[in-house]
Amino acid sequence: MRNTGLAYLLWLSCVFGVCGVHRFYSKKYISGLIWLFTGGFLGIGQLIDLFMIPGMVEKENLKYQLSQQQVGQSYLTHELVVDQKQPQKPQSLPIAPKSDSYKVLKLAQDHPEGVSIADCILAIEKPVQEVKQLLNQLYKSGLLEVGNDQQTGTIRYFLV
Protein backbone atom coordinates (compact mmCIF):
# COMPACT_ATOMS: atom_id res chain seq x y z
CA MET A 1 0.00 0.00 0.00
CA ARG A 2 1.23 3.47 -0.90
CA ASN A 3 1.29 6.39 1.52
CA THR A 4 0.31 9.93 0.48
CA GLY A 5 2.66 11.51 3.03
CA LEU A 6 5.64 9.62 1.67
CA ALA A 7 4.65 10.59 -1.87
CA TYR A 8 4.73 14.26 -0.82
CA LEU A 9 8.15 13.78 0.78
CA LEU A 10 9.40 12.25 -2.46
CA TRP A 11 7.87 15.17 -4.35
CA LEU A 12 10.11 17.43 -2.25
CA SER A 13 13.17 15.83 -3.83
CA CYS A 14 12.65 18.39 -6.61
CA VAL A 15 14.24 20.91 -4.25
CA PHE A 16 17.49 19.00 -4.77
CA GLY A 17 17.00 18.87 -8.53
CA VAL A 18 15.61 15.35 -8.76
CA CYS A 19 12.05 15.57 -10.07
CA GLY A 20 9.54 12.80 -10.62
CA VAL A 21 10.54 10.44 -7.82
CA HIS A 22 6.97 10.54 -6.48
CA ARG A 23 5.77 9.34 -9.91
CA PHE A 24 8.04 6.31 -9.73
CA TYR A 25 6.60 5.64 -6.26
CA SER A 26 3.08 5.75 -7.78
CA LYS A 27 4.19 3.30 -10.50
CA LYS A 28 3.98 5.92 -13.24
CA TYR A 29 7.36 5.03 -14.70
CA ILE A 30 7.13 6.72 -18.11
CA SER A 31 5.99 10.07 -16.77
CA GLY A 32 8.52 9.65 -13.95
CA LEU A 33 11.29 9.46 -16.55
CA ILE A 34 9.88 12.48 -18.38
CA TRP A 35 9.75 14.46 -15.11
CA LEU A 36 13.30 13.34 -14.26
CA PHE A 37 14.82 14.47 -17.56
CA THR A 38 12.76 17.66 -18.04
CA GLY A 39 12.97 19.06 -14.53
CA GLY A 40 9.45 18.13 -13.59
CA PHE A 41 8.18 18.98 -17.06
CA LEU A 42 9.74 22.44 -16.72
CA GLY A 43 8.46 22.78 -13.15
CA ILE A 44 4.85 23.11 -14.27
CA GLY A 45 4.13 19.39 -14.04
CA GLN A 46 5.82 19.24 -10.67
CA LEU A 47 3.57 22.03 -9.39
CA ILE A 48 0.42 20.40 -10.80
CA ASP A 49 1.40 17.13 -9.12
CA LEU A 50 1.01 18.82 -5.74
CA PHE A 51 -2.73 18.50 -6.28
CA MET A 52 -2.66 15.16 -8.10
CA ILE A 53 -0.61 13.13 -5.62
CA PRO A 54 -3.55 11.99 -3.44
CA GLY A 55 -5.40 10.71 -6.52
CA MET A 56 -2.33 8.93 -7.89
CA VAL A 57 -1.67 7.20 -4.56
CA GLU A 58 -5.34 6.27 -4.09
CA LYS A 59 -5.53 4.84 -7.61
CA GLU A 60 -2.45 2.70 -7.02
CA ASN A 61 -3.82 1.50 -3.67
CA LEU A 62 -7.12 0.53 -5.32
CA LYS A 63 -5.25 -1.45 -7.97
CA TYR A 64 -3.34 -3.23 -5.20
CA GLN A 65 -6.53 -4.02 -3.28
CA LEU A 66 -8.25 -5.34 -6.39
CA SER A 67 -5.29 -7.56 -7.22
CA GLN A 68 -5.31 -8.91 -3.65
CA GLN A 69 -9.03 -9.65 -3.90
CA GLN A 70 -8.49 -11.49 -7.17
CA VAL A 71 -5.67 -13.52 -5.63
CA GLY A 72 -7.94 -14.32 -2.68
CA GLN A 73 -10.78 -15.32 -4.99
CA SER A 74 -8.54 -17.59 -7.07
CA TYR A 75 -7.24 -19.13 -3.83
CA LEU A 76 -10.81 -19.73 -2.67
CA THR A 77 -11.71 -21.22 -6.05
CA HIS A 78 -8.73 -23.55 -5.76
CA GLU A 79 -9.85 -24.51 -2.25
CA LEU A 80 -13.34 -25.31 -3.54
CA VAL A 81 -11.94 -27.48 -6.33
CA VAL A 82 -9.75 -29.37 -3.86
CA ASP A 83 -12.72 -29.81 -1.51
CA GLN A 84 -14.87 -31.20 -4.32
CA LYS A 85 -12.39 -34.01 -4.91
CA GLN A 86 -12.82 -35.24 -1.35
CA PRO A 87 -16.34 -36.20 -0.28
CA GLN A 88 -17.27 -33.92 2.56
CA LYS A 89 -20.36 -32.54 4.17
CA PRO A 90 -21.55 -29.52 2.12
CA GLN A 91 -20.94 -26.22 3.81
CA SER A 92 -23.48 -23.43 3.70
CA LEU A 93 -22.50 -20.01 2.43
CA PRO A 94 -22.45 -17.25 5.07
CA ILE A 95 -24.73 -15.16 2.85
CA ALA A 96 -27.45 -16.91 0.91
CA PRO A 97 -27.39 -16.22 -2.84
CA LYS A 98 -30.12 -13.82 -3.94
CA SER A 99 -30.63 -12.49 -0.40
CA ASP A 100 -30.74 -8.73 0.05
CA SER A 101 -27.23 -8.77 1.51
CA TYR A 102 -25.95 -10.75 -1.44
CA LYS A 103 -27.57 -8.34 -3.91
CA VAL A 104 -26.02 -5.29 -2.20
CA LEU A 105 -22.57 -6.89 -2.01
CA LYS A 106 -22.76 -7.93 -5.66
CA LEU A 107 -23.81 -4.38 -6.60
CA ALA A 108 -20.85 -2.96 -4.65
CA GLN A 109 -18.51 -5.45 -6.33
CA ASP A 110 -19.77 -4.42 -9.78
CA HIS A 111 -19.30 -0.71 -8.95
CA PRO A 112 -15.84 -0.17 -7.38
CA GLU A 113 -16.50 3.60 -7.38
CA GLY A 114 -19.07 2.89 -4.66
CA VAL A 115 -22.84 2.63 -4.47
CA SER A 116 -25.36 5.03 -2.96
CA ILE A 117 -28.38 4.25 -0.83
CA ALA A 118 -30.57 4.95 -3.87
CA ASP A 119 -28.62 2.35 -5.89
CA CYS A 120 -29.26 -0.22 -3.17
CA ILE A 121 -32.96 0.67 -2.93
CA LEU A 122 -33.33 0.09 -6.67
CA ALA A 123 -31.39 -3.20 -6.50
CA ILE A 124 -33.32 -4.84 -3.66
CA GLU A 125 -36.63 -2.95 -3.93
CA LYS A 126 -37.09 -2.38 -0.19
CA PRO A 127 -38.08 0.72 1.83
CA VAL A 128 -35.42 3.28 2.71
CA GLN A 129 -35.28 2.36 6.41
CA GLU A 130 -34.74 -1.34 5.68
CA VAL A 131 -31.99 -0.56 3.20
CA LYS A 132 -30.27 1.77 5.68
CA GLN A 133 -30.44 -0.94 8.37
CA LEU A 134 -29.03 -3.52 5.96
CA LEU A 135 -26.17 -1.22 4.91
CA ASN A 136 -25.43 -0.49 8.57
CA GLN A 137 -25.32 -4.24 9.34
CA LEU A 138 -22.99 -4.90 6.40
CA TYR A 139 -20.76 -2.02 7.56
CA LYS A 140 -20.65 -3.32 11.15
CA SER A 141 -19.87 -6.81 9.83
CA GLY A 142 -16.84 -5.40 8.01
CA LEU A 143 -18.15 -6.26 4.55
CA LEU A 144 -18.65 -2.66 3.39
CA GLU A 145 -16.75 0.57 3.95
CA VAL A 146 -18.37 3.99 4.02
CA GLY A 147 -16.96 7.05 2.28
CA ASN A 148 -17.96 10.20 0.46
CA ASP A 149 -17.96 10.95 -3.24
CA GLN A 150 -15.22 13.55 -3.71
CA GLN A 151 -17.20 15.58 -6.23
CA THR A 152 -20.74 15.51 -4.82
CA GLY A 153 -20.13 14.64 -1.17
CA THR A 154 -22.78 11.89 -1.22
CA ILE A 155 -22.34 8.86 1.01
CA ARG A 156 -20.95 5.89 -0.92
CA TYR A 157 -20.56 2.27 0.17
CA PHE A 158 -17.54 0.28 -1.01
CA LEU A 159 -16.80 -3.42 -0.93
CA VAL A 160 -13.99 -4.20 1.51
N, C-alpha and C positions, 0 to 999 in steps of 0.2 A: 504494500500500500504506500502511496506517495503522500508526502506531507506538504501542505501549502507554505508553511513557515520556512521549511528548508528550501523550497523552490524560490522564495523571495530572497533568502540568503545567497543562493546561487546566482540570482539575478544581480545581486550587488557586486559580483565579480567583475562587472563591466567597469567599475571604478578603477580596477587595476588593468584595464584594457583587454580583458578576456570576456567577450560577449557571447551569449547563446548557451551558456552552460545549463541554465534552467530548462532550455528546450531539449537538451540531451536527457536531462533528468525526467522530463515528461514524454520521453520516447519519440520526440519529433526530430529525428536525426538529420534529415535533409535541411530543414529550416535552421537547425542548430549549426550546421556547417556554413550555411549562408550567413547567419548572424556572426559566426566566428570570423569569417574572412572579410566581411563588409562592415565590421564595427557596429554590429547590432542593426544592420540594414541602415547605415548612416545615422544611427542613434534614434531614428524615428521608430523603428520596429521595437527597439529596446524600451522606449517610453510607452508604446502601445501595450507591450507585454505586461506592464505594471497592472493593467486592468484585466488582462486575459489569463493571468496565471491561475486564479482559482478555478476557472473553467477548464483549463488544460489539465490540471491536477485531478479535478473531479472526473473528467472524461476518462483519464487513464485508470483511476480507481474503479470506475464502473466496468471498464473492460476487464480488469483483473477479477472483480467479483463475478462477472458473468462467466469467465473462463473457469473459475473455481466451482461455480454451480454446475457447469457442464461436466467437469471432471467428477464431481460428486454424483451427478446423475448417471454417468457412464459406469461409475463404480457400483452404484445401486443396481443398475441393469445387469452388470456382471454377477452381482450377488444373487439376483433373482434367477438368472440362468443356472448358476451353480446349485441353488436350492431346488430347482425344478428337476435336476438329475437325481436327487435323493428324495425318496418319498417321505414327506413330512406332513404334519398337520397344517392345513392352510391357515395363514395368519390374516387377520382382518386389517384393513387399512385404517389409519387413525382418523381419516376424514372420508366419509362415504362419497363415492363418485355421484355427481349430480346433486349433492346437497348444496345449500346456500353458501356454506363456507368454501366448498370446492369451487363453485362458480366464481366467487369473489377472488379466490387465489389464482384461478386460471386467468381471469380478467387482468389481474395485476401482473401475471407472468407475461401475458401477451402485450402489455403496455408498460415497458420499463421506465417510461417518463412519468409514471404514476397514474392512479385513477382517482376520480373525485367521488364524492358521495352520490352525486347524480348518476355517474356511470354505473355504480353498484346498484342503485335503485332500478335502473333500466335493465340490468343484467338479471336480477333475481326477482323483480316485480313484487317487492314488499313495501310496506309503509316506511316512511322516513325514520321513525323511532326504532323500528326493528333493524333497519340497515345500520343505523348508528350504533346500536347495541352489538350487532354482529361484528362491525369493524373494531369496536372497542375490545371485544373478546379476542379477536385475532391479533390485535396489537398487544394485549396483555399476555397472550400465549407466545409472543415473540415471532409470529409468522409474518407480520406486516410492520413496516416502519411508517412514521408519520412525518411529513415535511410540507413545505410551502412551495408553490410554483413561483419561480423567481420573477416572472413577468407580471402575473396577475395577483399573486399573494394568496391564491386559493389553497385550501388544505388538500394535499395529495397523499395517497397511500401507496407504498412501494413494497414489493415482495422482498423479504430479507434474503 
